[in-house]
C-alpha cells in the first residue's frame, strides 16, 4: 500500500508502509533465513531430501535422516518414509509437524480401505487419495510434498510426486522432493539408467542421495533406503557426513 500526502509546497511526498497480512488463522509467522535479503520458505524450515527411483520390476525410495530448525540439528534419526503395505511406500518432505500429521491420516485411511475392501490399495488409487486429501486442505495446506512409490499390477513400478495442494507429477525414472531437490535432480540424471536390478538400484539411489545432501546444509546425516521387489523389502541405513 502507498500513502501519498501533499504538503504546502509543490513537492509530492510518497511514504510506504508494509501491508498487514490477514488470515483466518491470524497473523502468519515470519521466518527469516541466515541471509535476511532472502526470506526462507516454510518448506525449508526443517530441511529434507526424498527420492524414489524405478528399476526392473522393483523400486527404491530413500530419504535423509536429519531433523533441524534451519541450521540447528534437532535429531539425526527422523523417519520421513512410511510403509503403507509391503508394496507401497510414501516419503514426505517439508514441515516435520505436517509430515507426521499427514502420515498418520494416510495410514488411517488405508486401514479403513483395507477393512472395507479386504485388499491392499493400489499405488494409483493411493496417489489419488493423497492428492484428494491435500486438495481438500488447499486453503490451509499441509506444508509437505509427497513422493509415492509402489508396485502395481504385474509388478510394474509406479512412482509419482505432488505439490502441497495435490497436483500430481508422474514419472517413469525417478522423482525427488525436499530442500536438496536441485542436487538430487542432477545426480539422478547423471547416474540413472533403465531396468536396473535391485542391488544396482540400491547403489545408484544411495550414491545420488549422499552426493546431493553433501551439497545442502539443511539435510543430511546419512540416509534411509528401502528397496522393494515382488518378493521382499530390504531396508538399509546409510552412514554419511555427520556435520
C-alpha positions as a printed NumPy array, in Angstrom:
array([[  0.   ,   0.   ,   0.   ],
       [  1.2  ,   3.527,  -0.77 ],
       [  0.036,   6.625,   1.02 ],
       [  0.599,   9.98 ,  -0.678],
       [  0.398,  13.271,   1.179],
       [  0.79 ,  16.703,  -0.389],
       [  2.302,  19.325,   1.932],
       [  2.034,  23.085,   1.493],
       [  4.895,  23.123,  -1.012],
       [  4.528,  21.783,  -4.522],
       [  6.724,  18.736,  -3.754],
       [  4.84 ,  15.413,  -3.581],
       [  5.98 ,  13.178,  -0.714],
       [  5.499,   9.43 ,  -1.049],
       [  5.836,   7.206,   2.003],
       [  5.222,   3.471,   2.022],
       [  4.422,   1.116,   4.86 ],
       [  4.116,  -2.698,   4.972],
       [  0.721,  -4.28 ,   4.47 ],
       [ -0.835,  -6.277,   7.283],
       [ -1.401,  -9.889,   6.274],
       [ -4.856, -11.087,   7.21 ],
       [ -5.597, -14.795,   7.511],
       [ -8.318, -16.976,   9.039],
       [ -5.565, -18.3  ,  11.296],
       [ -4.497, -14.818,  12.418],
       [ -1.163, -13.212,  11.616],
       [  1.095, -15.506,   9.644],
       [  4.518, -16.17 ,  11.199],
       [  7.551, -14.65 ,   9.527],
       [ 10.577, -16.886,   9.049],
       [ 13.978, -15.462,   8.262],
       [ 16.89 , -17.275,   6.718],
       [ 20.529, -16.737,   7.595],
       [ 20.621, -14.115,   4.843],
       [ 17.921, -11.502,   5.63 ],
       [ 17.788, -10.455,   1.971],
       [ 16.36 , -13.866,   1.02 ],
       [ 13.455, -14.874,   3.297],
       [ 13.215, -18.612,   3.861],
       [ 10.322, -20.725,   2.617],
       [  8.446, -22.632,   5.317],
       [  9.171, -25.795,   3.288],
       [ 12.862, -25.26 ,   4.109],
       [ 12.342, -24.78 ,   7.847],
       [ 13.233, -28.369,   8.831],
       [ 15.205, -29.458,   5.746],
       [ 14.637, -32.714,   3.864],
       [ 15.648, -34.863,   0.907],
       [ 13.459, -37.618,  -0.581],
       [ 13.983, -39.563,  -3.812],
       [ 12.319, -42.563,  -5.467],
       [ 13.745, -44.5  ,  -8.413],
       [ 12.441, -47.248, -10.701],
       [ 14.238, -50.484, -11.573],
       [ 13.358, -53.725, -13.34 ],
       [ 10.224, -54.968, -11.543],
       [ 11.402, -53.134,  -8.433],
       [ 11.75 , -49.667,  -6.977],
       [ 13.759, -47.859,  -4.314],
       [ 12.831, -44.936,  -2.104],
       [ 15.298, -43.074,   0.093],
       [ 15.466, -40.069,   2.411],
       [ 17.916, -38.275,   4.65 ],
       [ 17.726, -38.634,   8.46 ],
       [ 18.253, -35.071,   9.673],
       [ 15.612, -33.05 ,  11.505],
       [ 16.673, -29.469,  12.026],
       [ 15.452, -25.968,  12.665],
       [ 17.293, -24.156,   9.897],
       [ 20.984, -24.699,  10.743],
       [ 20.367, -26.209,  14.2  ],
       [ 20.208, -30.022,  14.227],
       [ 17.439, -31.424,  16.444],
       [ 17.523, -35.154,  15.633],
       [ 19.591, -37.468,  13.454],
       [ 17.152, -40.383,  13.049],
       [ 13.994, -38.7  ,  11.743],
       [ 11.772, -41.038,   9.709],
       [ 10.366, -39.473,   6.52 ],
       [  9.388, -42.713,   4.758],
       [  6.347, -44.715,   5.801],
       [  5.303, -48.204,   4.718],
       [  1.637, -48.329,   3.716],
       [  1.907, -52.023,   2.841],
       [  4.688, -54.305,   1.564],
       [  4.48 , -52.961,  -1.997],
       [  3.625, -49.322,  -1.3  ],
       [  5.673, -46.602,   0.409],
       [  5.377, -42.848,   0.799],
       [  8.076, -40.296,   1.616],
       [  7.145, -36.842,   2.882],
       [  9.382, -33.772,   2.744],
       [  8.564, -30.399,   4.254],
       [  7.458, -29.172,   7.67 ],
       [  8.036, -32.001,  10.163],
       [  4.789, -31.498,  12.11 ],
       [  2.701, -31.703,   8.938],
       [  4.741, -34.698,   7.76 ],
       [  3.763, -36.648,  10.877],
       [  0.137, -35.479,  10.818],
       [ -0.41 , -36.344,   7.152],
       [  1.364, -39.683,   7.545],
       [ -0.938, -40.718,  10.401],
       [ -4.005, -39.697,   8.41 ],
       [ -2.901, -41.656,   5.33 ],
       [ -2.191, -44.827,   7.321],
       [ -5.629, -44.474,   8.945],
       [ -7.376, -44.051,   5.582],
       [ -5.573, -47.067,   4.095],
       [ -6.533, -49.235,   7.069],
       [-10.183, -48.24 ,   6.611],
       [ -9.952, -49.101,   2.906],
       [ -8.41 , -52.494,   3.694],
       [-11.155, -53.322,   6.207],
       [-13.88 , -52.378,   3.737],
       [-12.412, -53.822,   0.519],
       [-10.418, -56.711,   2.057],
       [ -7.414, -55.924,  -0.118],
       [ -4.478, -53.547,  -0.207],
       [ -4.714, -50.259,  -2.058],
       [ -3.112, -49.995,  -5.497],
       [ -0.411, -47.328,  -5.897],
       [ -2.513, -45.366,  -8.411],
       [ -5.501, -45.396,  -6.059],
       [ -3.354, -44.315,  -3.126],
       [ -1.861, -41.452,  -5.158],
       [ -5.382, -40.229,  -5.958],
       [ -6.287, -40.453,  -2.254],
       [ -3.236, -38.391,  -1.242],
       [ -3.995, -35.825,  -3.94 ],
       [ -7.62 , -35.502,  -2.783],
       [ -6.622, -35.094,   0.882],
       [ -4.102, -32.374,   0.01 ],
       [ -6.508, -30.517,  -2.284],
       [ -9.206, -30.665,   0.384],
       [ -6.92 , -28.556,   2.604],
       [ -5.797, -26.201,  -0.181],
       [ -6.763, -23.021,   1.723],
       [ -4.723, -24.131,   4.734],
       [ -2.489, -26.79 ,   3.191],
       [ -0.288, -29.435,   4.701],
       [  3.185, -27.972,   4.198],
       [  4.744, -31.07 ,   2.72 ],
       [  5.451, -32.635,  -0.667],
       [  4.813, -36.39 ,  -1.009],
       [  6.798, -38.934,  -3.002],
       [  4.845, -42.153,  -3.627],
       [  6.392, -45.411,  -4.839],
       [  4.796, -48.814,  -5.266],
       [  4.411, -51.984,  -7.303],
       [  1.178, -52.22 ,  -9.263],
       [ -0.332, -54.919, -11.442],
       [  2.163, -57.356, -12.998],
       [  4.77 , -55.932, -10.588],
       [  5.053, -52.768, -12.65 ],
       [  6.746, -49.975, -10.638],
       [  4.795, -46.775, -10.056],
       [  6.281, -43.514,  -8.778],
       [  4.905, -40.008,  -8.528],
       [  5.287, -36.799,  -6.591],
       [  2.984, -33.859,  -5.988],
       [  2.969, -30.375,  -4.54 ],
       [  1.328, -29.285,  -1.291],
       [ -2.145, -28.995,  -2.852],
       [ -2.126, -32.334,  -4.644],
       [ -1.028, -31.626,  -8.231],
       [  0.438, -34.964,  -9.347],
       [  3.567, -35.439, -11.431],
       [  4.06 , -38.972, -12.759],
       [  7.457, -40.275, -13.856],
       [  8.972, -43.421, -15.329],
       [ 12.508, -43.   , -13.994],
       [ 12.82 , -41.016, -10.733],
       [ 11.143, -38.316,  -8.655],
       [ 12.594, -36.049,  -5.949],
       [ 11.451, -33.543,  -3.335],
       [ 12.875, -31.541,  -0.447],
       [ 15.485, -28.849,   0.038],
       [ 18.107, -30.975,  -1.753],
       [ 15.885, -31.495,  -4.81 ],
       [ 18.068, -29.46 ,  -7.195],
       [ 21.151, -31.514,  -6.35 ],
       [ 19.099, -34.716,  -6.489],
       [ 17.868, -33.931,  -9.996],
       [ 21.42 , -33.525, -11.26 ],
       [ 22.757, -36.626,  -9.523],
       [ 19.846, -38.822, -10.613],
       [ 20.034, -37.653, -14.224],
       [ 23.738, -38.477, -14.275],
       [ 23.516, -41.888, -12.573],
       [ 20.133, -43.337, -13.559],
       [ 19.748, -45.963, -16.251],
       [ 16.659, -48.042, -17.039],
       [ 15.968, -51.651, -15.991],
       [ 18.431, -51.846, -13.097],
       [ 18.329, -54.887, -10.844],
       [ 17.663, -54.427,  -7.121],
       [ 21.289, -54.286,  -5.936],
       [ 22.392, -51.923,  -8.686],
       [ 19.35 , -49.762,  -7.984],
       [ 20.335, -49.586,  -4.314],
       [ 23.862, -48.467,  -5.186],
       [ 22.594, -45.837,  -7.618],
       [ 19.986, -44.257,  -5.343],
       [ 22.388, -44.328,  -2.378],
       [ 25.154, -42.539,  -4.28 ],
       [ 22.678, -39.991,  -5.638],
       [ 21.282, -39.262,  -2.166],
       [ 24.626, -38.978,  -0.381],
       [ 26.219, -36.79 ,  -3.038],
       [ 23.177, -34.493,  -3.005],
       [ 22.824, -33.968,   0.742],
       [ 26.537, -33.094,   0.898],
       [ 25.594, -30.011,  -1.142],
       [ 22.641, -28.999,   1.048],
       [ 23.256, -27.717,   4.578],
       [ 19.617, -28.346,   5.632],
       [ 19.6  , -32.118,   5.039],
       [ 21.978, -34.994,   5.61 ],
       [ 23.194, -37.186,   8.494],
       [ 23.124, -40.332,   6.414],
       [ 20.187, -41.916,   4.659],
       [ 17.335, -44.392,   4.94 ],
       [ 16.79 , -46.634,   1.889],
       [ 14.059, -49.143,   1.037],
       [ 14.47 , -51.439,  -1.978],
       [ 11.239, -53.25 ,  -2.828],
       [ 10.911, -56.272,  -5.124],
       [  7.871, -58.541,  -5.632],
       [  9.263, -60.981,  -3.054],
       [ 10.973, -58.876,  -0.394],
       [ 11.588, -55.475,   1.158],
       [ 15.167, -54.531,   2.002],
       [ 15.715, -51.694,   4.475],
       [ 19.177, -50.217,   4.87 ],
       [ 20.717, -47.316,   6.775],
       [ 23.42 , -45.245,   5.093],
       [ 26.184, -43.533,   7.012],
       [ 27.259, -40.207,   5.584],
       [ 28.854, -36.979,   6.746],
       [ 27.761, -36.154,  10.276],
       [ 28.037, -32.366,  10.091]])
